């Protein structure tokens, strides 16, 4: 009998726990997502001026060993860095993007034959848009050292990205509120307090102004003679939830 009573008590306690848990979850969900709410998306796009122009270089070397290919690549890179710093460009404005070394093979009589090792080294050089007169010299410094120009683009520094992101998000949140007010008014309801808001995206794309594969035989120096900065577009989006009454 004592065992049966213990089982009954355990069952009662278990059922109570389930009921209380269910009630708690219901209350939490009701509190978390009020029933009388509307969700809106806000968006804002800004036209902004770039503050940097970036040249992307690529070095390609080969050797019978990985070390030989790497050493040749390093020699070209060090020569380019020396030439660039001699122009007054700070070393922190010259940054490696990627380094890769891999074997290359030829197919001869149906068999794979080792040819050499290839090393690639991609790096970029940043100039302020106020330094455009140095652009041709930057091209020469890289190319004369043995590097190739991949592409050139107008961009935003991280500081400017942060500044424009803050401005765009502010305008996007204002856009969300305007939409919420319009929706509430259209339903003869009043817009209540803001329940939640979050940023869903911030888009910014550099503007390429030269690509080697699309140059039609022109060098970067020829293609970009007299180039002037073009505006870029930044876009921010937010999602907001408002109460309505």
Backbone bond lengths (Angstrom), bond angles and torsions (degrees), N, CA, C in turn:
res aa  C-N    CA-C-N  psi(-1)  N-CA   C-N-CA  omega(-1)  CA-C   N-CA-C  phi
1 X - - - 1.467 - - 1.522 110.87 -
2 X 1.339 116.32 -40.81 1.465 120.40 -179.43 1.516 110.46 -62.01
3 X 1.363 114.93 -37.76 1.470 119.20 -179.94 1.517 110.26 -66.84
4 X 1.374 116.80 -42.34 1.462 120.39 -179.72 1.524 110.87 -62.30
5 X 1.350 116.63 -40.91 1.469 119.67 178.95 1.525 110.64 -64.55
6 X 1.321 116.91 -38.01 1.467 120.48 179.11 1.522 110.52 -63.56
7 X 1.337 116.18 -40.51 1.467 120.95 178.93 1.517 110.25 -64.61
8 X 1.365 115.40 -43.41 1.464 119.47 179.90 1.527 111.02 -62.18
9 X 1.324 116.03 -43.25 1.472 120.24 179.93 1.524 110.14 -62.78
10 X 1.339 116.45 -42.28 1.465 120.70 -179.73 1.519 110.78 -63.02
11 X 1.362 116.23 -40.08 1.467 120.23 179.24 1.521 110.95 -64.88
12 X 1.342 115.69 -43.24 1.469 120.05 -179.78 1.528 110.45 -62.04
13 X 1.342 115.62 -44.15 1.470 119.85 179.54 1.529 110.37 -62.55
14 X 1.342 116.59 -41.34 1.466 120.72 -179.70 1.511 111.88 -63.63
15 X 1.363 116.10 -43.38 1.466 120.37 179.91 1.521 110.47 -64.23
16 X 1.327 116.44 -42.24 1.472 120.63 179.23 1.529 110.72 -61.63
17 X 1.328 115.95 -40.75 1.467 120.07 -179.52 1.521 110.64 -63.37
18 X 1.349 115.88 -41.18 1.468 119.96 179.67 1.521 110.94 -64.61
19 X 1.352 115.73 -44.51 1.468 120.40 -179.50 1.523 110.74 -62.70
20 X 1.342 115.86 -47.12 1.469 120.05 -179.28 1.525 110.49 -63.01
21 X 1.344 116.05 -40.63 1.464 119.85 178.76 1.512 111.59 -63.00
22 X 1.339 116.20 -41.33 1.462 120.02 179.00 1.511 112.07 -63.95
23 X 1.344 115.58 -42.77 1.471 119.87 178.49 1.526 110.03 -62.85
24 X 1.341 116.29 -42.29 1.464 120.39 -179.94 1.513 111.69 -62.46
25 X 1.339 116.50 -42.71 1.461 120.38 179.87 1.521 110.87 -64.20
26 X 1.348 115.95 -40.25 1.465 120.36 179.44 1.526 110.85 -63.27
27 X 1.341 115.21 -45.65 1.469 119.45 179.54 1.521 110.27 -62.47
28 X 1.354 116.34 -41.39 1.468 120.36 -179.82 1.521 111.16 -61.78
29 X 1.337 116.19 -45.60 1.460 120.01 -179.25 1.518 111.52 -65.23
30 X 1.335 115.90 -38.11 1.457 118.97 178.81 1.518 110.74 -65.84
31 X 1.343 115.24 -37.40 1.465 119.57 179.23 1.519 110.81 -72.75
32 X 1.354 115.15 -38.85 1.463 120.31 -176.53 1.520 111.84 -68.53
33 X 1.300 117.76 -41.80 1.455 121.81 -177.31 1.524 110.01 -129.03
34 X 1.322 118.06 89.39 1.462 120.84 179.89 1.524 110.51 -57.42
35 X 1.321 116.03 145.21 1.463 119.96 -176.66 1.518 112.09 -70.88
36 X 1.332 118.78 -36.17 1.461 121.69 -178.44 1.523 110.47 -92.23
37 X 1.313 115.41 71.65 1.464 120.49 -179.90 1.524 110.20 -134.97
38 X 1.312 115.01 161.55 1.460 121.06 171.41 1.529 107.80 -129.95
39 X 1.318 115.47 145.81 1.461 121.68 178.29 1.521 108.81 -113.61
40 X 1.316 116.38 129.23 1.464 120.82 -178.07 1.531 109.88 -129.75
41 X 1.327 114.60 156.34 1.461 121.42 176.39 1.528 108.48 -111.28
42 X 1.311 116.45 130.27 1.458 121.06 176.83 1.515 110.48 -110.79
43 X 1.318 116.45 146.77 1.466 120.32 -178.71 1.520 110.23 -143.12
44 X 1.324 115.89 146.67 1.460 121.17 175.87 1.519 109.00 -147.24
45 X 1.330 116.14 137.16 1.462 121.97 176.89 1.522 108.78 -122.98
46 X 1.325 115.74 137.44 1.456 121.42 -179.49 1.521 109.97 -123.99
47 X 1.316 116.13 140.94 1.456 121.95 170.70 1.522 107.33 -94.64
48 X 1.322 116.51 122.52 1.466 119.99 -174.20 1.529 110.06 -131.82
49 X 1.316 114.85 158.16 1.465 120.68 178.87 1.523 110.28 -88.67
50 X 1.331 118.38 133.97 1.468 120.33 176.08 1.525 109.77 -67.97
51 X 1.325 116.04 152.14 1.468 118.39 177.04 1.524 112.48 -115.07
52 X 1.344 117.51 -5.39 1.466 119.49 175.92 1.529 110.38 -137.76
53 X 1.324 115.51 154.77 1.463 122.37 171.79 1.525 105.86 -123.63
54 X 1.325 116.19 127.46 1.469 121.22 -172.44 1.523 110.90 -116.84
55 X 1.324 115.58 131.60 1.466 122.01 175.65 1.524 108.42 -106.13
56 X 1.326 116.09 127.20 1.469 121.92 -179.30 1.529 109.30 -104.20
57 X 1.327 115.42 119.08 1.463 122.27 -179.43 1.531 110.46 -105.49
58 X 1.333 114.57 157.85 1.467 120.81 176.46 1.527 108.89 -137.74
59 X 1.322 116.06 134.81 1.466 122.18 176.69 1.525 107.95 -113.34
60 X 1.330 117.21 132.26 1.461 121.83 177.08 1.523 108.93 -128.18
61 X 1.328 116.86 124.74 1.464 121.55 178.66 1.522 109.26 -137.76
62 X 1.327 115.76 158.48 1.463 120.88 178.12 1.527 109.77 -131.11
63 X 1.328 115.57 160.50 1.463 121.59 177.87 1.514 109.81 -166.16
64 X 1.307 116.35 163.89 1.460 120.11 179.90 1.527 112.09 -76.51
65 X 1.319 116.21 -14.51 1.469 120.50 172.83 1.528 107.76 -129.87
66 X 1.324 115.41 159.74 1.465 119.59 178.39 1.525 110.39 -62.30
67 X 1.339 116.21 -37.64 1.464 120.32 -179.34 1.525 111.06 -64.64
68 X 1.326 116.48 -39.68 1.468 120.10 179.91 1.529 110.46 -64.19
69 X 1.334 116.77 -45.45 1.466 120.63 179.58 1.526 110.44 -62.72
70 X 1.327 116.44 -41.56 1.468 121.04 -179.70 1.528 111.13 -65.86
71 X 1.327 116.91 -42.81 1.463 120.50 -178.93 1.531 111.22 -62.65
72 X 1.326 117.13 -40.64 1.468 120.68 178.13 1.529 110.46 -62.85
73 X 1.336 115.41 -42.26 1.466 120.47 179.50 1.526 110.89 -64.17
74 X 1.332 115.83 -43.92 1.469 120.39 -179.38 1.521 111.15 -62.81
75 X 1.328 116.48 -37.49 1.468 120.88 179.88 1.530 110.74 -63.01
76 X 1.336 116.15 -43.07 1.472 120.23 178.94 1.526 110.31 -65.97
77 X 1.329 115.93 -43.19 1.468 119.58 -178.70 1.527 111.14 -63.24
78 X 1.318 116.61 -45.34 1.467 120.23 -179.28 1.525 111.02 -63.38
79 X 1.337 116.63 -37.28 1.465 120.78 177.22 1.529 110.26 -64.88
80 X 1.343 116.31 -41.96 1.468 120.47 179.39 1.523 110.84 -64.58
81 X 1.327 116.89 -43.57 1.468 120.63 179.96 1.524 110.68 -61.79
82 X 1.330 116.74 -42.35 1.471 120.37 178.89 1.527 110.73 -61.41
83 X 1.332 116.45 -45.54 1.465 120.48 -179.78 1.525 111.33 -64.26
84 X 1.320 116.45 -39.17 1.463 120.74 -178.33 1.527 111.41 -70.43
85 X 1.319 116.88 -42.38 1.466 119.05 179.09 1.530 110.84 -67.62
86 X 1.328 116.66 -28.65 1.469 119.83 175.74 1.524 111.72 -66.33
87 X 1.335 115.96 -19.32 1.469 120.48 176.31 1.530 111.48 -83.82
88 X 1.335 115.81 -3.43 1.459 119.79 -178.88 1.513 113.38 94.48
89 X 1.333 117.07 12.45 1.468 120.89 179.17 1.529 109.01 -86.97
90 X 1.316 116.67 126.60 1.466 121.40 -178.73 1.527 110.55 -66.97
91 X 1.341 116.57 145.77 1.466 120.72 -177.97 1.520 112.71 -60.53
92 X 1.354 116.76 -31.65 1.468 118.65 -179.59 1.528 112.29 -70.06
93 X 1.339 117.09 -11.00 1.463 121.42 176.36 1.528 111.58 -91.32
94 X 1.334 115.94 0.28 1.469 122.03 177.40 1.525 106.48 -116.42
95 X 1.320 117.06 109.59 1.466 119.02 -171.87 1.529 111.96 -131.24
96 X 1.331 114.78 136.40 1.464 120.97 176.35 1.523 109.93 -72.90
97 X 1.320 115.78 135.32 1.458 122.24 177.56 1.531 111.51 -99.17
98 X 1.335 115.96 -41.44 1.463 118.85 -175.77 1.529 110.11 -162.64
99 X 1.342 116.06 143.74 1.465 122.66 173.92 1.526 107.66 -131.23
100 X 1.325 115.98 134.13 1.464 119.64 -178.35 1.531 109.66 -145.75
101 X 1.330 116.66 140.00 1.466 122.21 176.76 1.528 107.60 -133.28
102 X 1.327 116.76 130.37 1.460 119.52 -178.13 1.534 110.49 -153.04
103 X 1.340 117.20 155.18 1.473 120.45 179.09 1.527 111.00 -79.33
104 X 1.326 115.93 149.38 1.462 121.88 174.98 1.530 108.45 -117.13
105 X 1.337 115.10 145.70 1.462 120.15 -176.58 1.527 110.22 -130.97
106 X 1.331 115.38 155.12 1.465 122.91 171.76 1.525 108.03 -116.38
107 X 1.339 115.40 151.59 1.464 119.95 174.02 1.522 108.19 -99.92
108 X 1.319 116.31 117.07 1.465 122.01 -179.31 1.525 108.57 -127.64
109 X 1.334 115.38 120.72 1.471 121.12 -178.90 1.526 111.64 53.01
110 X 1.330 114.83 40.82 1.458 119.68 176.72 1.511 114.87 77.35
111 X 1.332 116.61 8.06 1.460 119.70 -179.49 1.530 110.58 -121.57
112 X 1.318 114.65 147.46 1.457 120.74 179.11 1.525 109.75 -84.59
113 X 1.334 115.71 120.77 1.458 120.81 -178.52 1.527 109.50 -117.52
114 X 1.316 115.39 132.26 1.466 120.19 178.60 1.530 110.41 -63.44
115 X 1.343 116.21 133.15 1.464 120.73 177.96 1.524 110.98 -104.04
116 X 1.366 115.54 -58.20 1.464 120.34 -178.60 1.524 109.58 -171.20
117 X 1.318 115.72 179.97 1.461 121.77 170.78 1.527 108.03 -102.93
118 X 1.322 115.46 141.57 1.465 120.55 178.52 1.526 109.25 -117.49
119 X 1.318 115.67 133.73 1.465 121.18 176.91 1.521 108.74 -115.57
120 X 1.317 116.92 133.03 1.459 121.63 175.02 1.526 108.63 -122.48
121 X 1.296 115.66 141.61 1.470 121.68 -178.73 1.525 107.25 -140.39
122 X 1.328 116.24 114.27 1.464 121.34 178.54 1.525 109.08 -103.41
123 X 1.325 116.20 132.93 1.465 119.57 176.89 1.523 109.61 -144.10
124 X 1.317 115.77 160.30 1.461 120.19 -177.94 1.521 110.78 -127.52
125 X 1.333 114.20 154.89 1.463 121.83 179.56 1.524 107.92 -128.33
126 X 1.328 116.36 124.72 1.463 121.14 -178.57 1.526 111.09 -102.60
127 X 1.328 114.61 137.56 1.459 122.01 172.25 1.519 108.32 -126.67
128 X 1.320 117.13 146.02 1.452 119.35 170.32 1.520 108.65 -70.50
129 X 1.331 117.98 151.07 1.469 119.48 -178.77 1.526 111.28 -62.91
130 X 1.321 116.79 -19.10 1.464 119.97 177.12 1.529 111.52 -76.44
131 X 1.348 116.20 -7.11 1.466 120.98 -178.76 1.529 112.14 -107.92
132 X 1.321 117.10 24.52 1.461 120.54 -176.06 1.526 112.89 -57.84
133 X 1.321 116.43 -26.51 1.470 118.77 -179.10 1.529 111.56 -65.68
134 X 1.348 117.30 -17.08 1.468 121.30 178.92 1.526 112.63 -86.91
135 X 1.324 117.28 -8.81 1.461 120.29 -170.80 1.530 112.40 -58.18
136 X 1.322 117.07 -46.45 1.461 120.33 179.66 1.518 111.90 -60.62
137 X 1.329 116.93 -38.11 1.465 121.00 179.05 1.529 111.00 -69.09
138 X 1.340 116.53 -32.87 1.470 120.40 175.93 1.525 109.61 -64.79
139 X 1.337 116.63 -44.33 1.465 120.45 177.10 1.529 110.48 -57.13
140 X 1.337 115.59 -48.44 1.467 120.26 -177.94 1.528 111.58 -62.10
141 X 1.333 116.43 -41.60 1.468 120.33 -178.15 1.524 110.91 -61.18
142 X 1.329 116.77 -42.10 1.459 120.05 -179.93 1.513 112.58 -72.72
143 X 1.331 116.35 -49.32 1.468 121.09 -176.10 1.529 111.35 -66.24
144 X 1.320 117.54 -42.75 1.469 120.34 -179.78 1.523 112.18 -66.33
145 X 1.332 116.78 -20.19 1.469 120.58 177.08 1.524 111.75 -84.95
146 X 1.345 116.36 -13.16 1.465 120.11 178.86 1.511 114.58 113.71
147 X 1.341 117.46 4.91 1.467 120.86 179.15 1.529 110.41 -90.23
148 X 1.322 115.69 161.03 1.459 122.43 177.04 1.526 108.92 -110.28
149 X 1.327 117.13 148.23 1.465 120.81 176.31 1.524 108.52 -92.08
150 X 1.330 116.53 121.72 1.462 120.97 176.98 1.524 110.77 -84.86
151 X 1.333 115.93 -58.02 1.464 119.43 178.69 1.523 110.62 -161.72
152 X 1.329 114.37 166.95 1.465 122.30 -179.14 1.519 107.29 -132.32
153 X 1.331 117.37 139.43 1.466 118.84 -178.57 1.523 112.09 -147.49
154 X 1.346 114.66 150.73 1.457 121.39 170.11 1.524 107.33 -82.57
155 X 1.339 117.27 136.79 1.458 121.06 -174.98 1.525 111.32 -143.16
156 X 1.330 114.19 177.33 1.461 122.00 174.83 1.521 108.95 -113.53
157 X 1.310 116.67 135.47 1.459 120.28 173.29 1.524 108.56 -67.62
158 X 1.336 117.02 164.51 1.461 120.05 -179.74 1.526 111.15 -61.46
159 X 1.325 116.58 -36.92 1.471 120.00 179.46 1.524 110.81 -62.74
160 X 1.338 116.88 -42.68 1.465 120.32 179.33 1.527 111.22 -70.28
161 X 1.333 116.88 -36.31 1.467 119.21 176.39 1.523 110.17 -59.33
162 X 1.321 116.60 -44.68 1.468 120.63 179.94 1.528 111.00 -63.16
163 X 1.329 116.13 -41.66 1.469 120.43 -179.42 1.527 111.07 -63.78
164 X 1.331 116.37 -48.41 1.467 120.01 -177.48 1.527 111.64 -71.53
165 X 1.322 116.40 -30.67 1.466 119.28 177.05 1.524 110.18 -63.63
166 X 1.336 116.65 -43.44 1.468 120.61 179.28 1.528 110.46 -61.22
167 X 1.336 116.76 -43.81 1.466 120.31 179.87 1.528 111.39 -65.24
168 X 1.334 116.07 -43.32 1.464 120.08 -178.38 1.527 111.23 -66.77
169 X 1.333 117.35 -39.85 1.466 120.37 179.04 1.528 111.08 -65.19
170 X 1.339 116.56 -37.66 1.466 119.95 177.71 1.524 110.31 -61.79
171 X 1.330 116.12 -45.95 1.463 119.47 -179.98 1.530 111.63 -68.32
172 X 1.330 116.84 -34.48 1.466 120.17 178.74 1.526 110.65 -66.68
173 X 1.334 117.37 -37.69 1.467 120.14 178.78 1.528 110.56 -68.77
174 X 1.339 116.65 -34.95 1.469 120.09 175.92 1.526 110.16 -66.57
175 X 1.325 116.11 -38.70 1.464 120.82 177.76 1.528 110.55 -63.14
176 X 1.327 116.62 -39.82 1.466 120.69 178.95 1.530 110.75 -62.57
177 X 1.330 116.76 -41.36 1.468 120.11 -179.36 1.525 111.10 -66.13
178 X 1.342 116.83 -41.25 1.471 120.48 178.05 1.527 110.14 -60.12
179 X 1.318 116.74 -43.17 1.464 120.57 179.46 1.524 110.93 -64.63
180 X 1.337 116.20 -41.98 1.463 120.08 -179.66 1.525 110.77 -63.16
181 X 1.328 116.95 -42.03 1.469 120.81 178.87 1.527 110.95 -63.25
182 X 1.328 116.55 -40.73 1.462 120.67 -179.80 1.529 111.05 -65.50
183 X 1.326 116.68 -41.94 1.466 120.45 -179.94 1.525 110.53 -66.02
184 X 1.332 116.32 -44.39 1.463 119.90 179.56 1.523 110.68 -62.35
185 X 1.329 116.68 -43.48 1.463 120.86 179.84 1.523 111.14 -63.32
186 X 1.327 116.12 -39.59 1.467 119.87 179.82 1.514 112.99 -64.40
187 X 1.320 116.88 -21.71 1.462 121.62 178.95 1.532 111.94 -104.52
188 X 1.345 115.83 14.65 1.472 121.28 -178.58 1.526 111.60 55.28
189 X 1.318 114.35 39.91 1.459 120.60 177.15 1.526 108.95 -119.73
190 X 1.315 116.11 164.29 1.455 121.38 177.34 1.524 109.69 -106.58
191 X 1.321 114.62 139.40 1.455 119.19 179.39 1.524 109.69 -77.29
192 X 1.327 115.36 128.96 1.455 120.69 179.78 1.514 112.00 -97.96
193 X 1.314 115.84 -153.67 1.463 120.18 -175.92 1.531 111.47 -77.49
194 X 1.306 114.29 159.83 1.460 121.46 177.12 1.527 109.19 -73.75
195 X 1.326 116.41 126.68 1.465 121.20 178.94 1.524 110.52 -88.06
196 X 1.330 116.41 -46.84 1.468 120.45 179.29 1.518 109.53 -160.56
197 X 1.328 115.31 156.02 1.467 120.73 175.47 1.520 108.04 -151.18
198 X 1.321 116.41 142.88 1.464 120.52 179.91 1.519 109.28 -148.27
199 X 1.330 115.60 149.07 1.464 118.92 176.34 1.523 108.22 -82.56
200 X 1.313 116.34 134.04 1.462 120.65 -177.32 1.524 112.30 -102.76
201 X 1.335 117.65 -25.66 1.463 118.73 177.02 1.518 110.69 -168.34
202 X 1.335 114.08 155.99 1.461 122.01 171.58 1.519 106.08 -138.84
203 X 1.325 116.72 117.16 1.459 121.43 -175.79 1.522 110.53 -111.84
204 X 1.315 114.16 133.82 1.460 120.79 175.09 1.523 107.15 -150.98
205 X 1.313 116.61 130.21 1.458 120.43 -178.96 1.529 109.91 -126.38
206 X 1.343 117.02 125.99 1.467 119.70 174.61 1.528 109.75 -58.10
207 X 1.323 115.91 156.98 1.463 121.16 -178.95 1.529 109.79 -107.00
208 X 1.345 117.82 103.34 1.469 119.82 177.97 1.532 110.05 -66.82
209 X 1.320 116.74 133.30 1.465 120.29 179.12 1.524 111.38 -118.04
210 X 1.339 116.17 -5.58 1.464 120.49 174.77 1.518 108.80 -155.87
211 X 1.329 116.28 131.02 1.462 122.38 172.67 1.522 107.53 -129.55
212 X 1.314 116.46 129.84 1.461 120.51 -176.21 1.526 111.68 -57.65
213 X 1.366 116.71 -41.09 1.463 119.35 -176.00 1.524 113.05 -73.27
214 X 1.350 116.61 -11.93 1.464 120.22 -179.85 1.529 111.75 -115.10
215 X 1.320 116.47 18.94 1.464 120.11 -171.33 1.522 114.54 -85.30
216 X 1.329 117.41 -7.93 1.474 121.72 -179.63 1.527 111.55 53.76
217 X 1.327 115.58 39.45 1.461 120.09 176.58 1.512 115.12 86.09
218 X 1.316 117.75 -8.03 1.464 120.20 179.84 1.523 110.55 -81.90
219 X 1.321 115.82 144.03 1.459 119.39 173.32 1.523 108.26 -77.38
220 X 1.330 115.89 162.52 1.467 119.76 178.44 1.524 110.14 -59.97
221 X 1.319 115.87 -37.42 1.466 120.40 -178.80 1.524 110.74 -63.10
222 X 1.325 116.80 -40.96 1.467 121.34 179.11 1.528 110.88 -70.81
223 X 1.339 115.82 -43.87 1.467 120.36 -174.93 1.520 112.62 -67.97
224 X 1.329 117.33 -30.29 1.463 120.29 -173.87 1.522 113.77 -105.97
225 X 1.302 116.86 13.56 1.466 119.61 177.60 1.530 109.31 -61.52
226 X 1.327 116.63 125.18 1.465 120.99 178.57 1.517 114.62 76.29
227 X 1.339 118.08 14.49 1.468 120.95 -178.72 1.530 110.67 -65.53
228 X 1.318 116.40 143.23 1.469 121.94 175.78 1.527 108.83 -124.24
229 X 1.329 117.98 151.96 1.470 120.83 -177.64 1.531 112.73 -60.86
230 X 1.315 115.98 139.63 1.465 122.44 174.56 1.523 108.54 -111.84
231 X 1.326 116.21 149.45 1.460 119.51 -177.42 1.529 111.73 -71.53
232 X 1.324 114.79 151.60 1.458 122.92 177.04 1.524 108.74 -110.98
233 X 1.321 116.29 162.88 1.465 120.54 178.21 1.523 110.03 -116.24
234 X 1.324 115.49 132.25 1.464 120.82 173.71 1.528 107.47 -118.63
235 X 1.318 116.14 141.30 1.467 121.15 -177.20 1.523 110.01 -133.05
236 X 1.328 115.88 134.76 1.468 121.53 177.12 1.522 109.22 -124.57
237 X 1.329 115.92 146.97 1.465 121.56 178.90 1.524 109.11 -133.65
238 X 1.335 115.75 143.02 1.462 120.87 177.02 1.523 109.10 -132.35
239 X 1.321 115.25 158.63 1.458 122.24 174.11 1.526 107.30 -121.77
240 X 1.341 116.72 126.08 1.464 120.96 -176.06 1.528 111.04 -127.20
241 X 1.323 115.25 145.29 1.467 121.97 176.91 1.524 107.81 -119.39
242 X 1.349 116.07 125.59 1.464 122.20 179.21 1.522 110.04 -120.29
243 X 1.319 115.47 148.65 1.460 120.28 170.80 1.524 108.64 -81.29
244 X 1.326 116.47 149.90 1.462 121.27 174.31 1.524 108.32 -131.46
245 X 1.331 115.28 152.24 1.471 119.23 -179.72 1.519 109.77 -136.67
